[in-house]
């Protein structure tokens, strides 16, 4: 099993705990398919290149590409449709190898926090269904961005950044860690090959 030598670990969710990035890619593509295959493929590519970005930031961009009006009501409708498409599929998606065991064996030895772009109520529901919610001292979802989440947790729990690590799979995860002087571990996936080339940090394929 992988050893992550830190007192505190900030975990991302999609692509780190569950292999669920593609579930969301499929959902975004399906949502925007009525506006043509070209738009749908562009949406999918953008989502996969910006995995750590909130759906609430993405949807107005995608509506603009589709030539659609973007109001708060319309954005909420798309966000709700997206949530309905993905929630159960994320719960049913594959675990990243070794992560469930790592969490079970180490949550008493290390402080775990979950930081994600998934909306707060949705991620709490998902973690409840997966029976892993109790492993995390605090769970922070959208609308709080990841950088602010780490900054707030460092202060609230009086954590020295030297003793903390962020485990993520996206540029936004790395930026959130870097802006708070927290070390970063990249979970390598087929979708972040460019990031693998760019970063000079510890990388893991799984947690076995």
Z-matrix of the N, CA and C atoms (Angstrom, degrees):
N
C 1 1.465
C 2 1.532 1 110.17
N 3 1.321 2 115.64 1 139.37
C 4 1.464 3 121.49 2 178.41
C 5 1.526 4 110.04 3 -59.77
N 6 1.333 5 116.17 4 140.87
C 7 1.461 6 120.57 5 174.81
C 8 1.525 7 108.18 6 -108.13
N 9 1.332 8 116.61 7 122.52
C 10 1.465 9 120.54 8 176.14
C 11 1.525 10 106.71 9 -107.54
N 12 1.345 11 116.77 10 101.59
C 13 1.471 12 120.37 11 -171.35
C 14 1.524 13 112.46 12 -79.22
N 15 1.321 14 116.46 13 85.05
C 16 1.469 15 120.95 14 178.52
C 17 1.519 16 109.10 15 -154.43
N 18 1.330 17 115.73 16 148.58
C 19 1.470 18 119.36 17 175.26
C 20 1.521 19 110.67 18 -71.98
N 21 1.342 20 115.03 19 -31.98
C 22 1.466 21 121.50 20 -173.83
C 23 1.521 22 109.40 21 -128.73
N 24 1.343 23 116.12 22 132.86
C 25 1.470 24 120.15 23 175.12
C 26 1.521 25 109.85 24 -125.08
N 27 1.329 26 114.90 25 125.91
C 28 1.462 27 122.01 26 171.04
C 29 1.531 28 106.46 27 -95.68
N 30 1.339 29 116.28 28 118.12
C 31 1.465 30 121.28 29 -177.50
C 32 1.529 31 111.00 30 -103.61
N 33 1.335 32 115.88 31 135.09
C 34 1.458 33 120.51 32 163.10
C 35 1.535 34 106.64 33 -80.31
N 36 1.331 35 117.34 34 170.28
C 37 1.471 36 119.25 35 -178.59
C 38 1.535 37 112.46 36 -108.42
N 39 1.345 38 116.83 37 -69.71
C 40 1.471 39 119.89 38 -177.62
C 41 1.521 40 110.43 39 -64.38
N 42 1.338 41 115.83 40 124.90
C 43 1.457 42 120.03 41 179.13
C 44 1.512 43 114.04 42 86.99
N 45 1.333 44 116.97 43 -5.79
C 46 1.473 45 120.86 44 179.20
C 47 1.534 46 110.27 45 -121.57
N 48 1.323 47 116.33 46 -46.34
C 49 1.469 48 120.79 47 177.29
C 50 1.528 49 110.44 48 -98.69
N 51 1.325 50 115.19 49 -45.07
C 52 1.469 51 120.55 50 175.63
C 53 1.526 52 109.26 51 -119.34
N 54 1.322 53 116.42 52 140.70
C 55 1.467 54 121.03 53 175.29
C 56 1.526 55 108.26 54 -80.68
N 57 1.321 56 115.04 55 70.63
C 58 1.464 57 120.42 56 -168.78
C 59 1.525 58 114.46 57 -115.87
N 60 1.337 59 117.13 58 5.58
C 61 1.467 60 119.46 59 -178.66
C 62 1.526 61 110.47 60 -62.12
N 63 1.343 62 116.02 61 -40.12
C 64 1.468 63 119.67 62 -177.69
C 65 1.532 64 111.90 63 -68.48
N 66 1.319 65 116.74 64 -31.63
C 67 1.475 66 121.06 65 175.52
C 68 1.527 67 109.03 66 -56.91
N 69 1.333 68 115.46 67 -44.41
C 70 1.465 69 120.34 68 -178.96
C 71 1.526 70 111.24 69 -72.85
N 72 1.336 71 116.98 70 -33.42
C 73 1.470 72 120.65 71 175.49
C 74 1.527 73 110.05 72 -60.31
N 75 1.336 74 115.07 73 -47.56
C 76 1.472 75 120.48 74 179.87
C 77 1.523 76 111.09 75 -59.98
N 78 1.330 77 116.38 76 -40.90
C 79 1.467 78 121.00 77 -177.63
C 80 1.524 79 111.58 78 -67.17
N 81 1.333 80 116.27 79 -44.28
C 82 1.469 81 119.23 80 178.55
C 83 1.533 82 110.53 81 -63.34
N 84 1.331 83 116.09 82 -42.21
C 85 1.468 84 119.69 83 -179.71
C 86 1.532 85 110.35 84 -62.37
N 87 1.312 86 116.76 85 -44.02
C 88 1.474 87 121.87 86 179.38
C 89 1.530 88 111.77 87 -62.53
N 90 1.344 89 116.09 88 -41.99
C 91 1.471 90 121.08 89 -179.42
C 92 1.524 91 112.34 90 -60.87
N 93 1.334 92 115.87 91 -36.09
C 94 1.467 93 119.27 92 -173.82
C 95 1.528 94 113.57 93 -105.22
N 96 1.339 95 116.46 94 4.86
C 97 1.460 96 121.14 95 176.49
C 98 1.535 97 113.02 96 -60.95
N 99 1.358 98 119.46 97 -34.51
C 100 1.472 99 119.27 98 177.43
C 101 1.534 100 113.66 99 -58.02
N 102 1.343 101 117.31 100 -18.26
C 103 1.473 102 120.29 101 -179.77
C 104 1.530 103 111.85 102 -96.57
N 105 1.324 104 115.62 103 11.53
C 106 1.462 105 120.37 104 176.26
C 107 1.513 106 112.43 105 108.80
N 108 1.319 107 114.83 106 150.98
C 109 1.467 108 121.30 107 -176.18
C 110 1.531 109 111.89 108 -64.95
N 111 1.342 110 116.22 109 -34.98
C 112 1.466 111 120.35 110 -178.84
C 113 1.533 112 110.65 111 -62.92
N 114 1.344 113 116.29 112 -45.44
C 115 1.469 114 121.29 113 177.96
C 116 1.534 115 109.93 114 -63.97
N 117 1.340 116 115.87 115 -44.93
C 118 1.471 117 120.96 116 -177.69
C 119 1.528 118 111.40 117 -60.51
N 120 1.342 119 117.11 118 -42.22
C 121 1.471 120 121.04 119 179.92
C 122 1.531 121 110.91 120 -68.45
N 123 1.346 122 116.19 121 -37.47
C 124 1.472 123 120.71 122 178.35
C 125 1.533 124 110.15 123 -64.29
N 126 1.340 125 115.45 124 -41.08
C 127 1.470 126 121.64 125 177.69
C 128 1.530 127 109.94 126 -61.86
N 129 1.316 128 116.19 127 -47.30
C 130 1.473 129 120.55 128 -179.42
C 131 1.530 130 110.92 129 -59.10
N 132 1.340 131 115.52 130 -46.60
C 133 1.463 132 119.81 131 -178.58
C 134 1.527 133 111.36 132 -62.22
N 135 1.327 134 116.67 133 -43.30
C 136 1.461 135 120.36 134 179.75
C 137 1.530 136 110.58 135 -62.59
N 138 1.335 137 116.30 136 -44.84
C 139 1.467 138 119.90 137 179.26
C 140 1.529 139 110.56 138 -58.18
N 141 1.334 140 116.43 139 -45.31
C 142 1.468 141 120.25 140 -176.06
C 143 1.528 142 111.95 141 -69.82
N 144 1.320 143 116.58 142 -26.37
C 145 1.471 144 120.21 143 177.92
C 146 1.535 145 111.75 144 -85.65
N 147 1.335 146 116.48 145 -10.79
C 148 1.470 147 121.36 146 -177.50
C 149 1.527 148 110.31 147 -134.51
N 150 1.342 149 114.77 148 52.34
C 151 1.473 150 120.74 149 -172.99
C 152 1.527 151 113.36 150 -58.42
N 153 1.322 152 117.32 151 -33.56
C 154 1.456 153 119.57 152 -175.79
C 155 1.521 154 114.78 153 -84.80
N 156 1.310 155 116.69 154 2.57
C 157 1.471 156 121.85 155 -177.01
C 158 1.528 157 109.37 156 -86.84
N 159 1.312 158 117.13 157 141.08
C 160 1.468 159 121.54 158 -178.34
C 161 1.521 160 111.00 159 -67.70
N 162 1.337 161 115.43 160 145.26
C 163 1.471 162 120.32 161 176.02
C 164 1.532 163 111.58 162 -59.61
N 165 1.346 164 116.03 163 -27.59
C 166 1.469 165 120.02 164 -178.56
C 167 1.534 166 111.56 165 -72.45
N 168 1.337 167 116.17 166 -21.68
C 169 1.463 168 120.41 167 172.66
C 170 1.532 169 110.44 168 -85.10
N 171 1.336 170 116.28 169 -32.83
C 172 1.463 171 120.82 170 -176.57
C 173 1.528 172 113.17 171 -75.60
N 174 1.317 173 117.13 172 -42.77
C 175 1.466 174 120.51 173 -171.97
C 176 1.535 175 113.48 174 -57.91
N 177 1.351 176 120.73 175 -44.51
C 178 1.472 177 118.96 176 177.06
C 179 1.532 178 112.72 177 -59.99
N 180 1.337 179 116.79 178 -35.74
C 181 1.472 180 121.32 179 177.71
C 182 1.527 181 109.58 180 -63.54
N 183 1.345 182 115.95 181 -45.68
C 184 1.466 183 120.77 182 -176.10
C 185 1.526 184 110.96 183 -69.67
N 186 1.320 185 116.91 184 -36.35
C 187 1.470 186 120.21 185 176.73
C 188 1.530 187 110.41 186 -63.50
N 189 1.329 188 116.47 187 -38.85
C 190 1.470 189 120.84 188 177.77
C 191 1.530 190 110.17 189 -63.76
N 192 1.326 191 117.07 190 -43.46
C 193 1.469 192 120.66 191 177.76
C 194 1.519 193 111.25 192 -61.58
N 195 1.349 194 115.32 193 -33.10
C 196 1.468 195 120.38 194 -179.99
C 197 1.535 196 112.64 195 -82.23
N 198 1.349 197 115.44 196 -1.35
C 199 1.460 198 120.05 197 179.78
C 200 1.512 199 113.02 198 72.11
N 201 1.325 200 116.30 199 27.17
C 202 1.461 201 121.54 200 -176.48
C 203 1.524 202 111.96 201 -106.15
N 204 1.322 203 114.54 202 150.33
C 205 1.463 204 120.64 203 174.15
C 206 1.524 205 108.58 204 -63.07
N 207 1.335 206 115.96 205 143.85
C 208 1.464 207 119.76 206 -179.81
C 209 1.523 208 109.43 207 -124.23
N 210 1.329 209 115.55 208 101.31
C 211 1.460 210 121.17 209 174.90
C 212 1.520 211 107.68 210 -115.49
N 213 1.324 212 117.23 211 167.01
C 214 1.470 213 120.08 212 178.69
C 215 1.522 214 111.35 213 -57.55
N 216 1.326 215 116.42 214 -38.82
C 217 1.478 216 120.42 215 -178.04
C 218 1.537 217 110.48 216 -65.93
N 219 1.337 218 115.71 217 -45.24
C 220 1.471 219 119.99 218 -179.11
C 221 1.531 220 110.33 219 -66.18
N 222 1.335 221 116.36 220 -42.37
C 223 1.474 222 120.37 221 178.60
C 224 1.528 223 110.72 222 -61.03
N 225 1.331 224 116.62 223 -41.47
C 226 1.468 225 120.39 224 178.31
C 227 1.521 226 111.33 225 -64.28
N 228 1.345 227 116.62 226 -38.67
C 229 1.469 228 120.38 227 178.28
C 230 1.526 229 110.79 228 -61.05
N 231 1.331 230 116.53 229 -44.12
C 232 1.466 231 120.45 230 179.21
C 233 1.525 232 111.46 231 -67.93
N 234 1.322 233 116.03 232 -39.11
C 235 1.470 234 119.66 233 178.13
C 236 1.529 235 110.69 234 -63.24
N 237 1.325 236 116.96 235 -39.59
C 238 1.477 237 121.11 236 178.89
C 239 1.525 238 111.42 237 -67.59
N 240 1.335 239 116.30 238 -41.91
C 241 1.471 240 119.92 239 177.51
C 242 1.524 241 109.87 240 -62.24
N 243 1.325 242 115.98 241 -42.74
C 244 1.459 243 121.60 242 179.47
C 245 1.524 244 110.30 243 -60.58
N 246 1.330 245 115.91 244 -46.14
C 247 1.466 246 121.24 245 179.88
C 248 1.530 247 111.36 246 -58.85
N 249 1.341 248 115.95 247 -43.60
C 250 1.467 249 120.30 248 179.80
C 251 1.525 250 111.62 249 -63.27
N 252 1.337 251 115.83 250 -36.46
C 253 1.466 252 120.29 251 -179.39
C 254 1.529 253 112.10 252 -69.86
N 255 1.334 254 117.06 253 -35.88
C 256 1.474 255 118.83 254 -168.69
C 257 1.525 256 116.62 255 -100.76
N 258 1.322 257 117.70 256 -26.70
C 259 1.469 258 119.62 257 -168.30
C 260 1.541 259 113.06 258 -53.93
N 261 1.314 260 116.85 259 -55.50
C 262 1.467 261 120.13 260 -177.38
C 263 1.519 262 111.80 261 -69.50
N 264 1.338 263 115.75 262 -32.90
C 265 1.474 264 118.94 263 179.94
C 266 1.526 265 111.21 264 -68.74
N 267 1.331 266 116.54 265 -34.51
C 268 1.475 267 119.41 266 176.68
C 269 1.527 268 109.80 267 -66.01
N 270 1.327 269 115.73 268 -44.01
C 271 1.470 270 120.23 269 178.54
C 272 1.532 271 110.47 270 -58.70
N 273 1.331 272 116.06 271 -37.97
C 274 1.463 273 121.33 272 -178.58
C 275 1.514 274 114.93 273 -86.83
N 276 1.331 275 117.60 274 -4.94
C 277 1.475 276 120.11 275 -177.37
C 278 1.528 277 111.06 276 -73.52
N 279 1.322 278 115.52 277 165.66
C 280 1.474 279 120.91 278 -175.96
C 281 1.527 280 111.35 279 -70.13
N 282 1.335 281 115.11 280 142.27
C 283 1.461 282 120.46 281 171.16
C 284 1.522 283 108.27 282 -72.06
N 285 1.319 284 118.05 283 145.39
C 286 1.466 285 120.73 284 168.25
C 287 1.533 286 106.31 285 -65.20
N 288 1.316 287 116.87 286 132.55
C 289 1.472 288 121.32 287 -173.58
C 290 1.528 289 111.93 288 -53.68
N 291 1.327 290 115.30 289 126.05
C 292 1.463 291 121.94 290 173.99
C 293 1.515 292 115.48 291 87.70
N 294 1.334 293 118.27 292 -12.70
C 295 1.464 294 119.14 293 -173.19
C 296 1.523 295 112.53 294 -69.27
N 297 1.319 296 117.28 295 -40.50
C 298 1.472 297 119.34 296 -177.83
C 299 1.521 298 110.25 297 -62.22
N 300 1.325 299 115.13 298 -41.41
C 301 1.472 300 120.44 299 179.50
C 302 1.532 301 110.33 300 -66.98
N 303 1.345 302 115.73 301 -40.90
C 304 1.470 303 118.93 302 179.71
C 305 1.525 304 110.71 303 -61.30
N 306 1.315 305 116.43 304 -45.38
C 307 1.469 306 120.07 305 179.72
C 308 1.528 307 111.10 306 -62.13
N 309 1.340 308 116.07 307 -46.30
C 310 1.470 309 121.28 308 -178.40
C 311 1.519 310 111.96 309 -60.79
N 312 1.330 311 116.33 310 -40.80
C 313 1.467 312 120.54 311 -173.25
C 314 1.529 313 113.59 312 -83.42
N 315 1.338 314 117.16 313 -19.23
C 316 1.466 315 118.76 314 -170.65
C 317 1.529 316 116.11 315 -120.81
N 318 1.338 317 118.36 316 -4.30
C 319 1.466 318 117.44 317 -174.97
C 320 1.530 319 112.95 318 -67.13
N 321 1.334 320 117.55 319 -19.71
C 322 1.473 321 120.27 320 175.38
C 323 1.540 322 111.39 321 -85.01
N 324 1.335 323 115.77 322 -20.50
C 325 1.470 324 120.34 323 -175.64
C 326 1.528 325 112.14 324 -95.01
N 327 1.334 326 116.41 325 -28.07
C 328 1.468 327 122.07 326 -179.76
C 329 1.528 328 108.68 327 -126.19
N 330 1.341 329 115.86 328 158.13
C 331 1.468 330 119.76 329 174.89
C 332 1.523 331 108.18 330 -89.57
N 333 1.326 332 116.55 331 123.70
C 334 1.460 333 121.52 332 179.85
C 335 1.529 334 110.31 333 -110.20
N 336 1.320 335 115.83 334 133.92
C 337 1.467 336 122.61 335 172.70
C 338 1.521 337 107.53 336 -128.26
N 339 1.325 338 116.53 337 143.41
C 340 1.461 339 120.54 338 177.70
C 341 1.526 340 109.31 339 -108.40
N 342 1.334 341 115.17 340 128.78
C 343 1.463 342 121.40 341 -178.96
C 344 1.523 343 107.74 342 -128.56
N 345 1.326 344 117.05 343 122.47
C 346 1.456 345 120.16 344 -173.73
C 347 1.518 346 111.61 345 -147.83
N 348 1.348 347 115.31 346 157.09
C 349 1.471 348 120.86 347 175.38
C 350 1.531 349 111.20 348 -84.55
N 351 1.334 350 117.17 349 -5.14
C 352 1.469 351 121.08 350 175.69
C 353 1.530 352 108.61 351 -68.44
N 354 1.351 353 117.57 352 139.85
C 355 1.473 354 119.55 353 179.72
C 356 1.531 355 112.33 354 -55.18
N 357 1.330 356 115.81 355 146.66
C 358 1.462 357 123.23 356 -172.92
C 359 1.540 358 113.28 357 -52.02
N 360 1.326 359 117.73 358 -54.77
C 361 1.470 360 120.31 359 -176.16
C 362 1.527 361 111.48 360 -65.15
N 363 1.332 362 116.23 361 -35.77
C 364 1.468 363 120.52 362 -179.04
C 365 1.527 364 110.97 363 -67.68
N 366 1.340 365 117.53 364 -44.52
C 367 1.463 366 119.18 365 -178.68
C 368 1.534 367 110.53 366 -67.90
N 369 1.337 368 117.28 367 -35.57
C 370 1.467 369 119.51 368 177.57
C 371 1.530 370 110.86 369 -64.45
N 372 1.333 371 116.51 370 -40.05
C 373 1.470 372 121.06 371 177.18
C 374 1.533 373 109.90 372 -62.82
N 375 1.336 374 116.47 373 -46.78
C 376 1.468 375 121.00 374 -178.93
C 377 1.530 376 111.08 375 -60.70
N 378 1.338 377 116.97 376 -45.98
C 379 1.475 378 120.62 377 -179.20
C 380 1.521 379 111.58 378 -65.70
N 381 1.333 380 116.40 379 -35.52
C 382 1.476 381 121.12 380 174.56
C 383 1.528 382 110.55 381 -59.66
N 384 1.329 383 115.58 382 -49.03
C 385 1.463 384 120.90 383 -178.62
C 386 1.529 385 111.66 384 -63.81
N 387 1.318 386 116.16 385 -33.33
C 388 1.473 387 120.87 386 179.85
C 389 1.527 388 112.83 387 -83.14
N 390 1.357 389 115.23 388 -8.92
C 391 1.465 390 122.01 389 179.31
C 392 1.538 391 112.72 390 61.52
N 393 1.339 392 115.84 391 39.29
C 394 1.474 393 119.71 392 177.33
C 395 1.536 394 111.50 393 -125.24
N 396 1.314 395 117.23 394 5.67
C 397 1.467 396 120.63 395 -175.95
C 398 1.530 397 111.45 396 -59.66
N 399 1.322 398 116.61 397 -36.59
C 400 1.473 399 121.04 398 -175.20
C 401 1.530 400 112.78 399 -70.10
N 402 1.327 401 117.98 400 -11.84
C 403 1.465 402 120.51 401 -179.92
C 404 1.528 403 112.30 402 -75.32
N 405 1.324 404 116.60 403 -16.95
C 406 1.465 405 120.86 404 -174.27
C 407 1.516 406 111.73 405 -109.02
N 408 1.329 407 116.47 406 131.09
C 409 1.469 408 120.29 407 179.47
C 410 1.517 409 110.86 408 -67.26
N 411 1.323 410 116.15 409 -33.05
C 412 1.460 411 120.27 410 176.59
C 413 1.521 412 108.90 411 -152.86
N 414 1.333 413 115.35 412 146.40
C 415 1.461 414 122.76 413 -179.91
C 416 1.520 415 107.02 414 -120.97
N 417 1.326 416 116.05 415 125.83
C 418 1.467 417 119.68 416 179.66
C 419 1.515 418 109.52 417 -125.88
N 420 1.339 419 114.94 418 118.84
C 421 1.457 420 121.31 419 177.86
C 422 1.513 421 110.96 420 -114.89
N 423 1.336 422 115.09 421 -174.74
C 424 1.458 423 121.43 422 176.88
C 425 1.537 424 109.06 423 -61.83
N 426 1.339 425 120.01 424 143.20
C 427 1.469 426 127.27 425 19.73
C 428 1.530 427 115.96 426 -90.69
N 429 1.335 428 119.90 427 -0.69
C 430 1.476 429 119.77 428 177.86
C 431 1.523 430 109.40 429 -69.28
N 432 1.328 431 118.09 430 127.61
C 433 1.468 432 117.63 431 178.19
C 434 1.530 433 109.74 432 -79.27
N 435 1.324 434 115.09 433 162.93
C 436 1.467 435 120.00 434 -169.42
C 437 1.529 436 113.31 435 -66.14
N 438 1.327 437 116.29 436 -38.12
C 439 1.465 438 119.82 437 178.28
C 440 1.511 439 111.63 438 -61.49
N 441 1.334 440 116.25 439 -45.14
C 442 1.467 441 121.48 440 178.34
C 443 1.528 442 110.62 441 -66.38
N 444 1.327 443 116.27 442 -36.26
C 445 1.473 444 120.39 443 179.42
C 446 1.526 445 110.86 444 -62.06
N 447 1.338 446 116.70 445 -48.13
C 448 1.463 447 120.10 446 179.35
C 449 1.529 448 110.39 447 -63.87
N 450 1.321 449 116.75 448 -44.44
C 451 1.470 450 120.96 449 179.79
C 452 1.531 451 110.57 450 -57.29
N 453 1.329 452 116.19 451 -45.28
C 454 1.465 453 120.71 452 -179.40
C 455 1.517 454 112.77 453 -65.70
N 456 1.341 455 116.54 454 -40.14
C 457 1.470 456 120.45 455 -179.70
C 458 1.527 457 111.83 456 -69.30
N 459 1.322 458 117.10 457 -37.95
C 460 1.472 459 120.32 458 177.39
C 461 1.528 460 110.36 459 -58.74
N 462 1.337 461 115.49 460 -40.87
C 463 1.468 462 120.15 461 179.68
C 464 1.528 463 111.23 462 -73.92
N 465 1.331 464 116.13 463 -48.86
C 466 1.471 465 120.56 464 -175.03
C 467 1.524 466 112.28 465 -60.40
N 468 1.338 467 117.04 466 -39.55
C 469 1.461 468 121.15 467 -175.90
C 470 1.535 469 112.35 468 -103.10
N 471 1.332 470 115.72 469 8.64
C 472 1.465 471 121.80 470 177.86
C 473 1.530 472 110.88 471 51.80
N 474 1.331 473 115.73 472 52.91
C 475 1.464 474 122.27 473 -177.11
C 476 1.533 475 109.42 474 -96.86
N 477 1.323 476 116.24 475 130.20
C 478 1.456 477 121.24 476 171.44
C 479 1.530 478 107.15 477 -78.16
N 480 1.351 479 118.86 478 122.94
C 481 1.471 480 121.03 479 -177.65
C 482 1.528 481 113.85 480 -54.73
N 483 1.331 482 116.29 481 -26.16
C 484 1.474 483 120.99 482 178.93
C 485 1.530 484 111.07 483 -60.89
N 486 1.321 485 116.69 484 -27.97
C 487 1.468 486 121.37 485 -176.73
C 488 1.533 487 113.10 486 -94.40
N 489 1.334 488 116.80 487 7.93
C 490 1.467 489 120.42 488 -174.55
C 491 1.524 490 111.94 489 -119.53
N 492 1.337 491 114.77 490 154.72
C 493 1.465 492 123.01 491 176.20
C 494 1.525 493 108.02 492 -137.67
N 495 1.319 494 116.40 493 141.87
C 496 1.464 495 122.04 494 171.82
C 497 1.529 496 108.03 495 -105.91
N 498 1.336 497 116.52 496 129.65
C 499 1.463 498 120.87 497 175.78
C 500 1.527 499 107.89 498 -109.11
N 501 1.321 500 115.91 499 116.92
C 502 1.459 501 120.06 500 -177.75
C 503 1.511 502 111.97 501 -146.95
N 504 1.350 503 115.67 502 -178.28
C 505 1.465 504 119.58 503 -178.12
C 506 1.529 505 112.75 504 -133.37
N 507 1.345 506 116.53 505 11.25
C 508 1.460 507 118.92 506 -173.80
C 509 1.526 508 111.39 507 -137.29
N 510 1.324 509 114.39 508 166.36
C 511 1.463 510 121.17 509 177.42
C 512 1.520 511 110.88 510 -59.80
N 513 1.334 512 116.80 511 -41.55
C 514 1.472 513 119.41 512 -178.36
C 515 1.529 514 111.44 513 -64.99
N 516 1.336 515 117.34 514 -32.73
C 517 1.472 516 120.54 515 175.70
C 518 1.527 517 110.04 516 -64.87
N 519 1.333 518 115.27 517 -45.95
C 520 1.467 519 120.05 518 -179.60
C 521 1.526 520 110.89 519 -63.43
N 522 1.324 521 116.62 520 -43.54
C 523 1.471 522 120.36 521 -179.36
C 524 1.527 523 111.47 522 -64.29
N 525 1.349 524 116.48 523 -37.97
C 526 1.466 525 120.62 524 178.90
C 527 1.522 526 110.67 525 -63.49
N 528 1.334 527 116.61 526 -41.19
C 529 1.470 528 121.47 527 178.23
C 530 1.531 529 110.45 528 -67.09
N 531 1.325 530 114.88 529 -49.44
C 532 1.465 531 120.32 530 -175.73
C 533 1.528 532 112.04 531 -61.17
N 534 1.327 533 116.99 532 -40.45
C 535 1.467 534 120.35 533 -178.02
C 536 1.528 535 111.99 534 -67.04
N 537 1.345 536 116.17 535 -17.61
C 538 1.470 537 120.93 536 178.98
C 539 1.531 538 112.59 537 -110.83
N 540 1.350 539 116.28 538 12.55
C 541 1.475 540 122.52 539 177.85
C 542 1.531 541 111.98 540 58.66
N 543 1.350 542 114.19 541 36.72
C 544 1.469 543 121.25 542 178.39
C 545 1.532 544 107.82 543 -106.15
N 546 1.318 545 117.44 544 136.36
C 547 1.471 546 121.70 545 178.40
C 548 1.532 547 109.72 546 -63.36
N 549 1.337 548 115.41 547 154.34
C 550 1.468 549 120.14 548 -175.42
C 551 1.521 550 110.98 549 -125.81
N 552 1.336 551 114.99 550 137.84
C 553 1.465 552 122.03 551 171.68
C 554 1.528 553 106.98 552 -118.01
N 555 1.331 554 116.60 553 125.64
C 556 1.466 555 121.49 554 -179.94
C 557 1.514 556 110.16 555 -95.19
N 558 1.336 557 115.90 556 126.90
C 559 1.463 558 119.60 557 170.41
C 560 1.534 559 107.02 558 -86.18
N 561 1.326 560 115.89 559 113.33
C 562 1.463 561 121.59 560 -176.21
C 563 1.525 562 111.11 561 -71.24
N 564 1.334 563 116.11 562 131.45
C 565 1.462 564 121.39 563 174.90
C 566 1.528 565 108.34 564 -136.02
N 567 1.321 566 115.99 565 171.75
C 568 1.474 567 120.14 566 178.48
C 569 1.523 568 111.04 567 -69.47
N 570 1.345 569 117.51 568 -14.71
C 571 1.463 570 121.10 569 -176.66
C 572 1.532 571 113.19 570 -94.96
N 573 1.337 572 117.87 571 -10.14
C 574 1.475 573 117.81 572 -177.83
C 575 1.534 574 112.78 573 -119.70
N 576 1.333 575 116.12 574 35.41
C 577 1.476 576 120.45 575 -178.43
C 578 1.526 577 112.35 576 -61.96
N 579 1.343 578 116.62 577 -37.58
C 580 1.473 579 119.64 578 178.31
C 581 1.527 580 110.75 579 -63.48
N 582 1.331 581 115.57 580 -40.47
C 583 1.462 582 120.84 581 179.25
C 584 1.526 583 110.52 582 -65.71
N 585 1.329 584 116.75 583 -37.56
C 586 1.473 585 121.00 584 177.57
C 587 1.528 586 111.21 585 -59.28
N 588 1.348 587 115.34 586 -39.22
C 589 1.471 588 120.60 587 179.73
C 590 1.533 589 111.12 588 -69.27
N 591 1.335 590 114.39 589 -35.02
C 592 1.463 591 121.21 590 -171.78
C 593 1.532 592 113.02 591 -80.02
N 594 1.328 593 116.48 592 -38.06
C 595 1.465 594 119.95 593 -172.10
C 596 1.517 595 113.28 594 -87.88
N 597 1.322 596 114.66 595 148.84
C 598 1.460 597 121.67 596 173.16
C 599 1.532 598 106.52 597 -117.50
N 600 1.323 599 115.54 598 83.65
C 601 1.474 600 120.38 599 -177.82
C 602 1.520 601 108.26 600 -152.21
N 603 1.321 602 116.38 601 172.90
C 604 1.469 603 120.69 602 176.03
C 605 1.525 604 108.17 603 -65.49
N 606 1.337 605 116.16 604 138.43
C 607 1.469 606 121.52 605 178.70
C 608 1.511 607 109.73 606 -131.41
N 609 1.337 608 115.90 607 143.28
C 610 1.458 609 120.86 608 177.80
C 611 1.524 610 109.29 609 -132.45
N 612 1.321 611 115.59 610 146.15
C 613 1.479 612 119.92 611 175.79
C 614 1.533 613 109.10 612 -87.21
N 615 1.338 614 115.99 613 -36.03
C 616 1.466 615 122.08 614 178.43
C 617 1.526 616 108.37 615 -155.30
N 618 1.329 617 116.74 616 -167.47
C 619 1.468 618 119.87 617 -174.99
C 620 1.518 619 112.09 618 -117.69
N 621 1.322 620 116.33 619 21.78
C 622 1.463 621 120.73 620 178.22
C 623 1.528 622 110.44 621 -77.05
